Amino acid sequence: MQPDDARAAGLIRAAVVGDANGAAEMELINWLNAELVNQTPNPNRLPGVLWPLLEGIGKGDDGALSPPEIIAVILLLFSVAGVEMVSAANSFMLMRLATDPDLQAQLRADPSQIPAFVEEMVRLQAPGPAIPRVTSRDVTVGGVTIPANSVVWIGLEAAGRENGGDEISRDAEGKVQRQRHWAFGSGIHRCLGMHLARLEMVAFLTEWLNHVTTFELEPGFAPTVVHNPTGVTHLASLMLRY
């Protein structure tokens, strides 16, 4: 994509946040498709990882992805998972620490607990709250039979709280300890970028705590969580004082 195209950031943000009728998503899809069509035959196009995937790695029949598949990669992996979800997770971490000065001090004094804190926060406040699946057979859950080939949404937040409760887990010495969670999915469809996301969140929080001594919510500010089961759960805004 051309980096100086002013429409790109606005279209992507509108599509990720979403709207009532899906118009933002369709506008972004149409724009991406037009860009792929225009740039594919362009000998002076910018280099990128997507072109070999579009044209077929090694020119074999098995390597090529269709334009709709490429667009899905752009939307899901790059714009949504790679940017919006990590940003949302970082905001939830800051909100939690802004309301708990003791935990702030604990992590600042012992940064080795930060990775466990990151895991606990994505368990409790998964930015991607649900994932779609299709049943391969009839299955009964909670006394309700779901037929084969049904589209279902798996609630990741509920799954994580089933394993670790509703609060940040700690060991006998009071140190933060991670519990099993489903925030990155599971099985063969586990999030491709989960290790990168973890590195990003740990690096962000480590640097924040190194540079910001203490912080709290701006007096009078009440955070609002925007919960979208089919999109990204995020904070509408976050006002901090430090």
KOLRO-15934 format. One line per 10 residues: for each residue x, y, z of N, C-alpha, C, O, CB. Coordinates in steps of 0.1 Angstrom, whole numbers, plus 5000, padded with zeros to 4 digits. Each point is the difference from the previous one (the first is absolute). Glycine has a CB too. Layout:
X Y Z X Y Z X Y Z X Y Z X Y Z  ... $
//
This chain:
5008 4988 5000 4992 5012 5000 5009 5012 5000 5011 5001 5006 4971 4987 5006  5013 5023 4981 5008 5012 5000 4999 5007 5014 4990 5002 5005 5005 5001 4970  5017 5000 5031 5000 5005 5013 4995 5014 5001 4996 5005 5011 5023 4981 4994  4980 5022 4984 4996 5013 5001 4985 5002 4997 4995 5011 4998 5028 4996 4995  4970 4982 5006 4985 5000 4997 4993 5004 5013 5000 4992 5010 5002 4990 4972  4993 5030 5018 4994 5005 5013 4988 4993 5004 4996 5001 5012 5013 5021 4982  4985 4970 4997 4987 4993 5003 5003 4988 5009 4991 4996 5007 4999 5013 4972  5022 4985 5020 5002 4987 5006 4997 5000 5015 4992 4991 5004 5025 5005 4978  4989 5012 5026 4998 5000 5014 4986 5002 5004 4994 4993 5009 5029 5015 4994  4970 5002 4991 4986 5002 5003 4991 4989 4997 4991 4996 5007 5013 5027 4989 $
4998 4971 4992 4992 4988 4996 5002 4988 5009 4990 4994 5004 5011 5014 4973  5011 4990 5027 5003 4988 5008 4994 5002 5014 4994 4991 5005 5027 5004 4982  4981 5017 5019 4994 5002 5013 4985 5000 5000 4994 4994 5009 5026 5020 4996  4974 4991 4985 4985 5000 4999 4995 4985 4999 4990 4997 5006 5010 5026 4983  5007 4969 5003 4996 4986 4999 5002 4992 5012 4992 4992 5004 5014 5010 4972  5005 5001 5031 5003 4992 5013 4990 5004 5011 4994 4991 5006 5030 5008 4988  4973 5014 5007 4990 5004 5010 4986 4995 4996 4992 4996 5008 5023 5024 4998  4983 4981 4981 4987 4995 4995 4989 5011 5000 5001 5010 5006 5006 4967 5001  4982 5019 4986 4988 5009 5001 4988 4992 4999 5001 4987 5001 5012 5031 4988  4975 4988 5011 4988 4993 5001 4996 4991 4988 4994 4990 5002 4999 5029 5012 $
5012 4985 4974 4995 4992 4988 5012 4994 4992 4997 4994 4989 4984 5021 5010  5031 4985 5006 5011 4994 4993 5006 5008 4989 5008 4995 4992 4982 4984 5014  5005 5034 4992 5005 5008 4989 5015 5002 5001 5007 5001 4989 4970 5010 5009  5028 4992 5014 5014 5003 5001 5009 4988 4996 5010 5001 4993 4985 5014 5026  5000 4973 4985 5008 4988 4996 5000 4998 4985 5010 4996 4994 4984 4993 5028  4994 5013 4972 4999 4998 4985 5009 5010 4993 5006 4997 4989 4971 4993 5014  5023 5023 5002 5008 5010 4993 5015 4996 5001 5007 5002 4990 4976 5016 5016  5021 4977 5005 5014 4996 5001 5003 4988 4991 5011 5000 4994 4990 5009 5030  4991 4981 4976 5002 4988 4992 5001 5004 4985 5008 4996 4993 4980 4990 5024  5003 5023 4979 5000 5005 4986 5012 5007 4996 5006 4999 4990 4970 5002 5011 $
5029 5008 5009 5012 5007 4998 5012 4991 4999 5009 5002 4991 4981 5017 5021  5011 4971 4997 5012 4991 5000 5000 4992 4987 5010 4998 4994 4989 5001 5031  4989 4996 4971 4999 4993 4987 5005 5008 4988 5007 4995 4992 4974 4992 5018  5014 5026 4990 5004 5008 4989 5016 5002 5000 5006 5001 4989 4971 5011 5012  5028 4990 5011 5015 5002 5001 5007 4987 4995 5010 5001 4993 4987 5015 5026  4999 4972 4985 5006 4988 4995 4999 4999 4985 5010 4996 4994 4984 4993 5028  4995 5014 4972 4998 4999 4986 5009 5010 4993 5007 4997 4990 4970 4996 5013  5024 5019 5002 5009 5010 4994 5015 4998 5001 5007 5003 4991 4974 5013 5014  5023 4978 5007 5014 4999 5003 5006 4987 4995 5012 4999 4997 4984 5015 5022  4996 4975 4979 5005 4988 4996 5008 5000 4987 5011 4995 4999 4970 4995 5012 $
5014 5017 4978 5008 5001 4988 5011 5011 5000 5007 5002 4990 4973 4988 4998  5021 5018 5022 5008 5011 5001 5015 4996 5002 5003 4995 5011 4978 5019 4997  5028 4988 4983 5014 4996 5002 5007 5008 5010 5010 4996 5005 4990 4996 4972  4995 5020 5026 5006 5009 5010 4993 5000 5014 5002 5009 5008 5006 5005 4973  4984 4975 5021 4993 5000 5013 5010 4998 5011 5011 4995 4998 4969 4995 4991  5015 5014 5023 5009 4999 5012 5001 4985 5003 4991 4992 4999 5002 5031 5010  5019 4973 4996 5001 4986 5004 4992 4996 5013 4997 5009 5008 5026 4991 4982  4974 4988 5011 4992 4996 5012 4998 4985 5000 5001 4993 4990 4987 5029 5010  5008 4973 5012 4999 4985 5002 4987 4995 4993 5000 4988 4997 5012 5014 5025  4979 5007 4975 4987 4995 4994 5001 4996 4986 4993 4991 4995 4995 5023 5021 $
5021 4992 4976 5000 4997 4986 5004 4986 4997 4993 4994 4991 5013 5030 5005  5004 4970 5010 5003 4986 4998 4988 4991 5003 4998 4990 4994 5026 5014 5010  4969 5000 5007 4988 4992 5003 4989 5001 4990 4993 4990 4997 5013 5013 5027  4993 5009 4970 4989 5002 4990 5004 4993 4987 4991 4994 4993 5003 5028 5018  5018 4978 4986 5005 4994 4987 5004 4986 5001 5001 4993 4990 5006 5029 5003  4994 4972 5019 5004 4986 5002 5015 4999 5002 5008 5004 4992 4973 4989 4993  5022 5002 5027 5014 4999 5004 5006 4989 4991 4995 4989 4999 5001 5018 5025  5015 4997 4969 5006 4991 4990 4992 4997 4988 5003 4991 4992 5008 4999 5027  4978 5018 4979 4991 4999 4988 4993 4987 5000 4994 4996 4989 5021 5018 4999  4984 4979 5023 4993 4987 5000 4985 5003 5002 4996 5010 5005 5024 4978 5004 $
4972 5002 4988 4985 5002 5001 4996 5000 5015 4989 5005 5003 5008 4984 4975  5011 5005 5031 4996 4998 5014 5002 5013 5008 4995 5001 5011 5010 4975 4987  5004 5033 4997 5004 5011 5009 4992 5012 4999 5000 5009 5009 5022 4983 4988  4970 5010 4992 4993 5013 4998 4988 5001 5009 4993 4991 5002 5015 5009 4974  4990 5012 5029 4988 5004 5006 4991 5009 4991 5006 5007 4992 5006 4991 5031  4975 5001 4978 4992 5009 4992 4999 5014 5006 5003 5001 5012 4983 4979 4982  5010 5030 4998 4999 5013 5006 4991 5001 5012 5004 5007 5010 5000 5002 4967  4985 4984 5024 4992 5001 5012 5008 4994 5012 4998 5005 5012 4981 4993 4975  5029 4991 5011 5007 4995 5011 5011 5009 5005 5003 5002 5012 4993 4975 4979  5011 5030 4999 5010 5010 5003 4993 5011 5009 5006 5005 5010 5007 4990 4969 $
4976 5010 5016 4993 5011 5008 4997 4995 5014 5001 5008 5009 4989 5001 4969  5006 4978 5024 4997 4995 5013 5012 5000 5009 5000 5003 5011 4982 4983 4979  5030 5011 5004 5013 5000 5007 5002 5015 5004 5004 5002 5012 5005 4978 4975  4990 5029 5004 5002 5014 5004 4991 5005 5011 5005 5006 5010 5002 4998 4966  4980 4993 5023 4991 5005 5010 5001 4993 5013 5001 5007 5011 4983 4997 4971  5018 4983 5018 5000 4993 5013 5013 5000 5007 5001 5004 5012 4982 4981 4979  5028 5012 5001 5013 4998 5007 5007 5014 5002 5006 5002 5011 4996 4975 4979  4998 5031 5000 5008 5012 5000 4992 5012 5007 5006 5006 5010 5005 4987 4969  4977 5010 5017 4994 5011 5006 4992 4998 5013 5001 5008 5009 4997 5000 4968  4995 4980 5024 4993 4997 5012 5008 4994 5010 5002 5006 5011 4978 4991 4975 $
5026 4991 5012 5007 4993 5010 5013 5007 5003 5004 5001 5012 4986 4977 4981  5017 5026 4997 5014 5005 5002 5000 5014 5005 5010 5004 5006 4997 4982 4976  4983 5022 5017 5000 5014 5005 4989 5002 5010 5003 5004 5011 5006 5004 4967  4978 4991 5018 4989 5004 5009 5000 4991 5013 4997 5006 5010 4990 5002 4969  5015 4979 5019 4998 4992 5012 5011 5002 5010 4998 5000 5012 4991 4983 4974  5023 5019 5009 5012 5002 5009 4998 5014 5007 5002 5001 5012 5013 4985 4974  4980 5024 5006 4998 5013 5006 4989 4999 5011 5001 5007 5010 5006 5004 4968  4982 4982 5019 4990 4998 5010 5005 4993 5012 4997 5005 5012 4986 4994 4970  5025 4991 5017 5005 4993 5011 5009 5009 5009 5000 5000 5012 4999 4978 4975  5010 5030 5006 5008 5010 5007 4992 5009 5009 5003 5004 5011 5014 4994 4971 $
4972 5007 5012 4991 5009 5007 4994 4994 5012 4999 5006 5011 4996 5006 4968  5001 4976 5020 4994 4993 5011 5010 4998 5011 4997 5001 5012 4987 4987 4973  5029 5009 5012 5010 4998 5010 5002 5013 5007 5002 5000 5012 5009 4983 4974  4990 5028 5007 5002 5013 5006 4988 5004 5009 5002 5005 5011 5012 5002 4970  4974 4990 5015 4989 5003 5008 5000 4992 5013 4997 5006 5011 4990 4999 4968  5017 4983 5020 5000 4991 5012 5011 5005 5010 4997 5001 5012 4995 4980 4974  5020 5023 5009 5010 5004 5009 4997 5014 5005 5004 5004 5011 5012 4982 4976  4977 5023 5005 4997 5013 5005 4991 5000 5012 5000 5009 5008 5002 4999 4969  4991 4981 5025 4990 4999 5011 5006 4991 5012 4994 4998 5010 4987 5005 4974  5032 4993 5014 5006 4991 5010 5015 5004 5002 5008 4994 4994 4976 4987 5000 $
5018 5030 5014 5014 5004 5002 5009 4990 5006 5012 5000 4997 4979 5022 5006  5004 4969 5005 5008 4989 5006 5005 4991 4989 5012 4996 5001 4975 5005 5021  5004 4995 4969 5005 4991 4989 5010 5007 4991 5009 4994 4995 4968 4995 5006  5020 5024 4997 5010 5008 4992 5014 4999 5006 5010 4997 4994 4972 5019 5000  5019 4986 5019 5013 5000 5007 5006 4986 5000 5012 4998 4999 4980 5021 5016  4999 4971 4986 5005 4986 5000 5006 4997 4987 5011 4994 5000 4971 4999 5016  5012 5010 4973 5006 4997 4987 5012 5009 4997 5010 4995 4993 4967 4999 4999  5023 5018 5013 5012 5009 4998 5012 4994 5007 5011 5001 4996 4974 5019 5001  5012 4975 5015 5011 4995 5008 5005 4986 4995 5012 4997 5002 4979 5016 5018  5000 4980 4974 5004 4986 4995 4994 4998 4986 4990 4994 4999 5010 4997 5025 $
5007 5014 4966 4995 4999 4986 4999 4986 4995 4993 4998 4990 5018 5024 5006  4995 4968 5011 4998 4987 4996 4986 4995 5000 4996 4990 4995 5027 5005 5013  4968 5012 5000 4986 4997 5001 4992 5006 4988 4988 4996 4999 5014 5002 5026  5004 5011 4967 4992 5006 4990 4994 4990 4990 4989 5001 4996 5026 5019 5007  4993 4970 4992 4994 4991 4990 4988 4993 5006 4990 4998 4993 5032 4998 4997  4978 5000 5023 4989 4993 5006 4988 5010 5001 4988 4996 4998 5027 4988 5015  4988 5028 4990 4989 5010 5001 4993 5002 4986 4988 5001 4999 5024 5011 5020  4997 4989 4970 4994 5001 4987 4991 4988 4997 4989 5002 4994 5032 5010 4998  4983 4976 5011 4992 4988 4998 4986 5001 5008 4990 4997 4994 5031 4990 5001  4980 5018 5017 4988 5001 5008 4991 5010 4995 4987 4998 5000 5026 4995 5019 $
4992 5018 4975 4991 5011 4995 4993 4995 4987 4988 5003 4999 5027 5014 5012  4992 4976 4980 4993 4996 4988 4991 4989 5004 4990 4997 4992 5030 5009 4994  4982 4986 5024 4990 4990 5005 4988 5007 5005 4989 4996 4996 5029 4988 5010  4983 5026 5002 4989 5007 5006 4993 5010 4991 4988 5002 5001 5023 4995 5020  4996 5009 4970 4995 5010 4991 5005 4998 4986 5007 5008 4994 4992 5008 5025  4997 4973 4975 5004 4996 4987 4995 5011 4989 4988 5002 4999 5012 4973 5008  5010 5031 4986 4995 5010 4990 4992 4994 4989 4992 5007 4994 5028 5006 5011  4983 4974 4992 4992 4993 4990 4991 4991 5009 5004 4988 5003 5013 5013 4978  4971 5003 5022 4992 4993 5010 4994 4986 4996 4996 4992 5008 4999 5030 5001  5005 4976 4978 4993 4988 4995 5007 4996 4986 5004 5009 4993 4974 4996 5019 $
5021 4982 4985 5005 4996 4987 4990 4991 4994 4993 4992 5006 5031 5009 5002  4974 5000 4978 4990 4992 4993 5005 4986 4997 5012 4998 4997 4979 5023 4994  5001 4969 5010 5003 4986 4996 4988 4994 4994 4989 5005 5001 5027 4993 5018  4986 4991 4974 4989 4993 4993 5000 4986 5006 5011 4993 4999 4990 5021 4980  4988 4981 5026 5000 4987 5006 5001 4989 4989 4994 5001 4990 4992 5008 5029  5023 4981 4984 5002 4989 4991 4990 4989 5002 4999 4991 4991 5025 5015 5008  4969 4994 5012 4990 4990 5003 4990 5005 5010 5002 5011 5005 5015 4971 4991  4972 5011 5006 4990 5004 5011 5007 5000 5013 5008 4990 5003 4973 5001 4984  5017 5019 5021 5007 5000 5014 4990 5006 5009 4992 5010 4997 5031 4992 4993  4977 4993 5023 4991 5005 5010 5008 5007 5011 5009 4995 5006 4975 4987 4989 $
5013 5031 5007 5007 5008 5010 4989 5006 5009 4991 5007 4995 5028 4999 4989  4982 4992 5029 4991 5005 5010 4986 4996 4997 4991 5008 5003 5024 5011 5000  4983 4969 4992 4987 4995 4997 4993 5005 4987 4989 4996 4997 5009 5003 5027  5010 5009 4968 4995 5004 4987 5008 4994 4989 5012 5000 5000 4982 5022 5010  4999 4972 4981 5006 4993 4989 5003 5009 4988 4990 5007 4995 4999 4972 5012  5023 5022 4989 5004 5009 4989 5002 4991 4988 5009 4991 5000 5002 5027 5015  4982 4984 4974 5001 4991 4988 5014 5001 4994 5007 5011 5001 4968 4991 4995  5029 4988 4996 5012 5001 4992 4999 5011 4990 4989 5004 4995 5015 4972 5008  5007 5030 4993 5001 5011 4990 4994 5013 5005 4996 5008 4992 5004 4975 4990  4999 5019 5031 4994 5012 5006 5012 5010 5003 5010 4995 5005 4970 4992 5004 $
5018 5025 4988 5009 5011 5004 4998 5003 5015 4989 5004 5004 5012 5005 4972  5010 4990 5032 4999 5003 5014 5011 5010 5003 5010 5001 4994 4980 4976 5012  5007 5031 5005 5010 5009 5005 5005 4996 5014 4991 4998 5009 4999 5021 4977  5023 4979 5015 5005 4995 5013 5004 5012 5008 5009 5008 4996 4999 4970 4994  4987 5023 5022 5003 5011 5009 5013 4998 5007 5001 4992 5010 4974 5012 4993  5035 5003 4993 5014 4998 5005 5001 5005 5015 5007 4995 5008 5002 5007 4969  4984 5009 5025 5001 5006 5014 4994 4990 5010 5006 4998 5011 4992 5025 4980  4990 4971 5006 4994 4991 5009 5009 4987 5002 5001 4995 5011 4976 5013 4981  5029 4988 4997 5009 4988 5001 5012 5003 5009 5004 4991 5008 4989 5002 4969  5013 5019 5022 5011 5003 5008 4997 5002 5015 5007 4996 5008 5002 5015 4972 $
4979 4994 5023 4996 5001 5014 4996 4987 5006 5001 4998 5012 4991 5025 4983  5004 4968 4997 4997 4986 5005 5012 4994 5006 5000 4993 5010 4982 5004 4973  5030 5006 5010 5012 4993 5005 5007 5008 5011 5006 4994 5009 4997 4997 4968  4996 5022 5024 5007 5008 5009 4993 5010 5009 5006 5007 5008 5012 4990 4976  4969 5003 5015 4992 5009 5008 4999 5014 4995 5005 5002 4988 5002 4985 5031  4988 5022 4988 4997 5014 4996 5010 5010 5004 4999 5012 4997 4978 4982 5003  5034 5002 5007 5010 5009 5005 5014 4995 4995 5001 4989 4996 4985 5018 5024  5023 5002 4980 5014 4997 4997 5005 4989 5009 4999 5002 5013 5005 5021 4978  5001 4966 5004 5004 4989 5009 5014 5003 5006 5009 5006 4993 4978 4978 4992  5015 5012 5027 5013 5001 5007 5003 4987 5007 4992 4992 5004 5004 5033 4999 $
5017 4973 4999 5005 4988 5007 5000 5003 5015 4995 5011 5005 5019 4982 4975  4991 4998 5028 5000 5001 5014 5008 5012 5005 4998 5005 5011 5000 4970 4991  5012 5030 4990 5008 5011 5004 4995 5013 4995 5006 5011 5002 5014 4974 4998  4968 5015 4993 4994 5012 4995 5005 5004 4986 4996 5010 4995 5002 4997 5029  5010 4985 4970 5005 5003 4987 4989 4997 4989 4993 4990 5002 5031 5006 5005  4976 5012 4983 4990 4997 4989 5004 4987 4993 5011 4998 4997 4985 5027 5000  4994 4967 5001 5003 4987 4993 4989 4998 4989 4988 5003 5002 5023 4987 5019  4993 5006 4968 4991 4998 4989 4992 4988 5001 5004 4990 5006 5012 5022 4979  4972 4989 5010 4991 4988 4999 4997 4997 4985 5002 5009 4991 4987 4997 5031  5007 4982 4976 4997 4996 4986 4988 5009 4995 4991 5003 5007 5017 4973 4997 $
4993 5028 4983 4990 5008 4994 4998 4997 4985 5009 4993 4995 4995 5026 5023  4986 4987 4977 4997 4998 4986 5000 5012 4991 4995 5001 4989 4991 4980 5018  5021 5030 4998 4999 5013 4994 5006 4999 4986 4997 5008 4991 5005 5003 5031  5008 4980 4975 5006 4998 4987 4994 4988 4993 5006 4996 4990 5015 5015 5018  4968 4984 4996 4994 4989 4994 5007 4987 5004 5007 5000 5010 4987 5014 4970  5003 4975 5013 5007 4987 5004 4999 4991 4987 4993 5002 4991 5000 5001 5034  5016 4987 4976 5000 4990 4989 5006 5005 4988 5009 5009 5000 4971 4982 5009  5016 5004 4979 5007 5003 4988 4997 5014 4995 5007 5006 4991 4992 4971 5003  4991 5030 5012 4996 5014 4997 5005 5010 5010 4995 5011 5001 4985 4980 4987  5030 5004 5020 5006 5010 5010 5006 5012 4993 5005 4998 4989 4999 4982 5027 $
4995 5031 4990 5004 5013 4994 5015 4999 4995 5009 4996 5007 4975 5016 5008  5018 4991 4972 5013 5000 4994 5010 5010 5007 5012 4997 5001 4977 4995 4978  5005 5019 5025 5009 5010 5006 5001 5001 5015 5004 5010 5005 4991 5002 4975  5001 4977 5027 4999 5001 5014 5014 5003 5007 5000 5007 5010 4980 4977 4989  5031 5010 4995 5013 5003 5007 5004 5014 4997 5006 5006 5009 5000 4970 4988  4992 5029 4991 5003 5014 4998 4991 5010 5009 5006 5009 5005 5001 4985 4971  4981 5002 5025 4991 5009 5009 5005 5000 5014 5000 5010 5006 4980 4984 4979  5024 4994 5020 5005 5000 5014 5013 5008 5001 5002 5008 5010 4989 4969 4993  5018 5022 4987 5012 5008 5001 4997 5015 5000 5006 5008 5007 5006 4974 4981  4978 5022 5003 4996 5014 4999 4995 5005 5014 5004 5011 5004 4991 4986 4971 $
4996 4995 5030 4993 5005 5013 5010 5000 5011 5000 5010 5008 4979 4981 4984  5030 4999 5009 5010 5000 5011 5010 5012 4998 5003 5007 5010 4995 4968 4993  5006 5027 4985 5010 5011 4997 4993 5014 5003 5006 5008 5006 5005 4978 4977  4977 5015 5013 4993 5013 5003 4998 5003 5015 5004 5011 5004 4984 4986 4974  5008 4993 5029 4997 5002 5014 5013 5002 5008 5001 5008 5009 4978 4979 4989  5032 5006 4998 5013 5001 5006 5005 5014 4999 5005 5007 5009 5000 4969 4987  4994 5030 4991 5005 5013 4998 4991 5011 5007 5006 5009 5005 5004 4983 4973  4977 5005 5022 4991 5010 5007 5004 5001 5015 5002 5011 5005 4980 4983 4978  5019 4994 5023 5003 5000 5014 5014 5006 5003 5003 5005 5011 4982 4975 4992  5025 5018 4988 5013 5006 5001 5000 5015 5000 5008 5007 5006 5001 4972 4984 $
4982 5027 5002 5000 5014 4997 4989 5008 5008 5002 5012 5002 5007 4982 4975  4981 4999 5027 4989 5007 5007 5000 4995 5014 4997 4988 5003 4989 5015 4976  5017 5006 5031 5002 4995 5014 4987 4995 5006 4999 4989 5004 5019 5027 4998  4972 4993 4998 4986 4996 5005 4990 5006 4991 5002 5011 4995 5006 4986 5029  4981 4997 4975 4989 5005 4992 4987 4996 5005 4999 4990 5007 5015 5010 4973  4975 5007 5017 4987 4997 5004 4990 5005 4990 5003 5007 4991 5004 4994 5033  4980 4995 4978 4990 5005 4991 4998 5015 5003 5001 5005 5011 4988 4973 4988  5008 5030 4990 4997 5014 5002 4988 5001 5009 4990 4993 4997 5020 5013 4980  4991 5002 5033 4988 5002 5009 4987 5003 4993 5000 5009 4992 5016 4998 5026  4974 4986 4985 4987 5002 4994 4998 4992 4987 4989 5000 4994 5011 5022 5016 $
5011 4972 4985 4999 4992 4988 4995 4986 5003 5005 4993 5008 5013 5021 4981  4972 4981 5003 4994 4987 5002 5002 4992 4986 4993 5004 4991 4990 5004 5027  5026 4983 4982 5003 4992 4987 4987 4993 4995 4993 4994 5008 5031 5003 4999  4974 5003 4980 4989 4993 4994 5006 4989 4991 5007 5003 4991 4978 5018 5010  5010 4967 5002 5005 4988 4992 4990 4999 4988 4988 4998 5002 5023 4991 5018  4994 5011 4968 4992 4997 4988 5001 4985 4997 5011 4995 4996 4992 5029 4995  4987 4969 5012 5000 4985 4999 4993 4996 4987 4988 5002 4998 5012 4995 5027  5008 4997 4966 4994 4996 4987 5004 4985 4998 5011 4997 4996 4991 5027 4994  4988 4967 5012 5004 4986 5000 5005 4995 4986 5008 4990 5000 4974 5007 5016  5015 5010 4973 5005 4996 4987 5011 5009 4995 5004 5000 4989 4974 4992 5006 $
5028 5016 5014 5011 5009 4996 5010 5002 5011 5004 4990 5006 4980 5022 4980  5021 5000 5017 5010 5002 5010 4994 5007 5012 4993 5010 4999 5025 4992 4983  4983 4992 5030 4996 5007 5012 5011 5009 5004 5012 4997 5001 4974 4983 5006  5010 5033 4996 5010 5010 5002 4994 5011 5009 4988 5000 5003 5024 4995 4975  4997 5014 5027 4996 5011 5007 4996 5012 4991 5007 5002 4990 5007 4991 5029  4975 5013 4984 4996 5012 4991 5011 5011 5001 5003 5007 4991 4973 4987 5012  5030 5007 5009 5011 5010 5003 5006 4996 5013 4994 4993 5008 4995 5026 4978  5023 4986 5017 5007 4998 5012 5007 5013 5004 5010 5004 4993 4992 4971 5002  4994 5031 5016 5007 5012 5004 5008 4997 5013 4994 4997 5010 4987 5018 4980  5032 4987 5009 5009 4997 5011 5006 5013 5005 5002 5010 4993 5002 4967 4998 $
5000 5023 5022 5008 5011 5006 5012 4995 5006 5000 4990 5007 4979 5023 4997  5033 4993 4992 5012 4995 5005 5011 5011 5001 5011 4998 5004 4984 4979 4987 $
//
